[in-house]
């Protein structure tokens, strides 16, 4: 009798293992888009998290560089953040001279980033639109593609912008997205004097 009781208890112990054998589903905050602009005189990097909602889920971080912003985001604000699906970096035109070259150089050292993700300058109205609707990012990407089609010399991705800076030539063009009345794209030149010599 005692042997049967012990066998039943052992069998129950093996079959009722609880949560120990279950697998935790890992969740990541996938960043789809980053915008950079000045807010209250400070550079602000806004990380837009992939979502099914019509309203963007965005986290704004004051930082002096993309590197600093991603470190702060990962440590304090967006646990399990992933930048592997980053599709778009929008930089407010007024912040371009301060951070674009150094941020692109940093991004080029990160193997997890897509080298063909889009880069564009924009106005403050475009960033405000991004904060209202998730569909704005798709519209911006379509406008960048159209801008490249109409202006083949325009540099639209991290790799081509990085290469243009690396050649120390300047004078290259990137897309400029504006949204004063409606979203539209044009080509704007990054002048020679804005390229920091390596």
MOUR-V659730 format. One line per field, one symbol per residue. ss: DSSP state (H for helix, E for strand, L for the rest). A space follows every 50 residues. Layout:
ss->???
This chain:
ss->LHHHHHHHHHHHHHHLLLLLLLLLLLLLEEEEEEEEEEELLEEEEEEEEL LLLLLLEEEEEELLLHHHHHHHHHHHHLLLEELLLLLEEEEEHHHHHHHH HHHHHHHHLLLLLLLLLEEEEELHHHHHHHLLLLHHHHHHHHHHHHHHHH LLLLELEHHHHHHHHHLLLLLEEEEEEELLLLLEEEEEEELHHHLLLL
